[in-house]
């Protein structure tokens, strides 16, 4: 018998496949069914034939039974051969089988009829056919088989009864016979189709079973809970062999004890046919004792009611992942609510759905109110289009997110600038779900940008203009456009007349203010008169927010023109007011701190520019008169007519360009200019010649000699009247040497003067570039920080010169082992940094560290002495240890200290090292306690005016009088203080201690100032301004007597600008320390509110031995003076260097030649000696 498929669990294809594979092969595949079909239909035909034969044929035909037997045997043989050839499923082969069956049935039934009567054979034939047809079809489709079988049996019985009782005619017999034959043939064809379909289904189910086994799902068949069979995945999951599983009383024993009762109840209900879950979760204990979380799915094997087919899936990883996801969701919700940045979620049409408290605070709405609005509703109208464009672009799939700067409109109407990061979140099917936004408040930055833009606009107008008359319109326009004013005027002080008069103005296009502007013509003010006179008298800004209440004629004209708000700012040259700038607007508007700060800077900048240009005019006038008679000067001189034709040239021009004077005369002046620079030169020259400007700025271009060689050329044009002829004198100067000095200064700004290696600034830039490239290409790279071992001892023992030689030798060895793509830099002292941008694996970086250490193993020959040093190397990898420059450097530094504490070698950063570094460094806690315990002291190093040799200032230098280690220099504890945050109270102590001593000196009648170094951390954390202001207020000291020294690298950072300007406003002096070792942006330097620069000691120390250092120092002095800054030289140690500094015009110096750092009594004695005082005289005068 075949197994019945009608109860196969079609609802679950996997279990259907498993169930089919587990069952026995369908008996419909057996060989005898086609033959049964044929015999069954043949039996019907036999019944008809017998009836016709009996009723209508003569009796003698019956005697021919022998012939029929022969024919039947032949046809039976054909049927057997067809079955053997596997062709019996075709109707063409079935027909011979039917025929043979019919003839055999006639013989058999004919014989039986003689014994049993005439009625039995037809009835038996029909019944025989109906039963087997029903049975065959029923094997493949129970429903179809039942209906069809019953129908055939019923029809067969009726037909047999009618025929045997002779109740129907012969034609009816034939018709009914054909109908029954047709039904038999239809059943046959249907059974073949069903059999083919079932064969395909079984093949599919077997394939799915094989696939399931390949996927590793555990599959097991049990009988009343006992193991019958299982696949390899189930055996592997449990850890038991099949024999061990079969020996178990029940597989429920694999479950934890507290879950077995539930599983047993489920099994009982399942076997009993009751309601029980087909899927549930549980656990099993493997042979090794490991608990495995599983999902179980059970189905009953239909053919065996006591057997179950079970699929067991290991869901341990899934459960862990779900738990991690829940934890991640909790963390996200916490971060979302506590985030400082405003975060919001919006639907696809932009309507707000969820916001955090920071977002509500940012825009001034409650969360309930925001849910009724869209992102566009709270966006500034001018920014709405950009926001909508971003949303449409993301919805179109053109980008995943966008970062924009935009304005929100708060509930109170204020506009808030934010840095908005917006992203479209999509589902697993890539279908858009919602928008996610993060908004960072950038109002302060935008305000600073506006003010900075104003400063830049003024600076740009000044540096690109030959004089104030040319620069003034651009300056006024820049102020109006950047600070959002409508009209600006410039008024200038006429010294001899003691009055201020109008010079020029600029206004935005639009409204007509002609009537107001006309009131300025021929108008003058004395001190205290009008806005200009009042600003002149006050020496500070004055605001008139609303002119409507001012009765003066100019105010009335302004109001009539629509102008209401006005502010005036002085333009100063030093402390002297030389002019005024007034700003006008349509609405009432007054002063704010930012505007005052900018205009104070701008006023001083313009005043210095005007005075400098006036001095230049006077100088140029003098030179013009002199050049008419000089012919033997070193600079080339040529006269040019108004058409730009050379009229004459002095010997210096002939020597400079290689042409004879005859060859030059009559040529266009641009014959002296390189072809690539002629267009710009011609424009410059034509403006000067056609406008007949008597004084003009120098034009730098590229000169071309007769032999074709090129050189940097400075070209200055001035006018001269020679009789009736109006000529122009061109001064031509080869500035190759000056350019070389400038290039050297630029190079020194980015390189270490001693080793020629990139300095900290250049290394930081290359580190940032490497980081961007690594992010873009998804690569890694390494950062190595290297600190020489025993270098301080060597330096102290052999002297600084030999210490410098050692650093140079170390540099040479390091260069020899590093690749061309690596960057090595000297960060300062004996600290180096290496960047390996092409590292593909951490081992590559470790290999570089090993090569570095190996290169330093041999002794160094320094001044006929052999010295040895090693290195401690700390390594950090991007992106594993950090994804920004500061983090990578800090963690490489932590690793370096770990390596140093380990006795040298190298160390790769580990997360626990930072905490260990602080824990192991007991100095951190001791340093924090050193302030209240009075362990800190100040030493002072004098600074002299070079021209007089007099001490005018002292630098306060902190020392730590450690209870165990004695007097410690700052480099031993300042870095730790900066890392731990102790630097802030430390700096406060230094300021208070220095000002305390300064007050004592002032009380003693000593004219001295004090300077001190401040940490970058003080600048970065914006704590210094408040600290200094509080201290100055407490001690009542003139702020100008206090100088704060900031390194060039810190000062050039964008974040420091605001702090420096605030300090400048307080009145303290600012000094740019270590000048020449940081950035080289001269334009940025011009904007800094510094008062002096200190040339780095490395340049000063090399003056005696390196001619290039002398050129660099001279350039630095010239640059400082051109910028109006005082220049101080650090590290002065010998008289030869002092002579060079004096010759270069350096203002001041400090160093061992001047005096070593000393305690207060020694410095006080020096100051009193200089002042001609004694302690007794001071006491008597009090």
Secondary structure by P-SEA (a helix, b strand, c coil): ccccccccccccaaaaaaaaaaccccccccccaaaaaaaaaaaaaaaaaaaaaacccccccccaaaaaaaaaaaaaaaaaaaaaacccccaaaaaaaaaaaaaaaaaaaaaaaaccccccaaaaaaaaaaaaaaaaaaaccaaaaaaaaaaaaaaaaaaaaaaaaccccaaaaaaaaaaaaaaaaaaaaaaaaaaaaaaaaaaaaaaaaaaaaaaccbbbbbcccccccccaaaaaaacccaaaaaaccccccccccccaaaaaaaaaaaaacccccccccccccccccbbbbbbbbbbcccccccbbbbbbbbaaaaaaaaaaaaaaaaaaaaaaaaccccccccccccccccccaaaaaaccccaaaaaaccccccccccaaaaaaaaaaaaaacccccccccccccccccbbbbbbbbbbbbbcccccccbbbbbbbbaaaaaaaaaaaaaaaaaaaaaaaccccccaaaaaaaaaaaaacccbbbbbbbbccccccccccccccccccaaaaaaaaccccccccccaaaaaaaacbbbbcccccccccaaaaaaaaacccbbbbbbbbccccccbbbbbbccccccccaaaaaaaaaaaaaaaaaaaaaaaaaaaaaaaaaaaaccccccbbbbbbccccccccccaaaaaaccccccccccccccccccccaaaaaaaaaaaaaaaccccccbbbbbbbcccbbbbbbbbbbbccccccbbbbbbbbbbaaaaaaaaaaaaaaaccccccccccaaaaaaaaaaaaaaaaaacccbbbbbbbbcaaaaaaaaccaaaaaaaaaaaaaaaaaaccccbbbbbccccbbbbbbcccccaaaaaaaaaaaaaaaccccccccbbbbbbbbbbbbccccccccaaaaaaaaaaaaaaaaaacccccccccaaaaaaaaacaaaaaaaaccccccbbbbbbbbbccccccccbbbbbbbbbccccccccccccaaaaaaacaaaaaaaaaaaaaaaaaaaaaaacccbbbbbbbcaaaaaacaaaaaaaaaaaaaccccccbbbbbcccccccccaaaaaaaaaaabbbbbbcccccccccaaaaaaccccbbbccaaaaaaccccaaaaaaaaaaaaaaaaabbbbbbcccccaaaaaaaaaacccccccccccccccaaaaaaaaaaaacccaaaaaaac
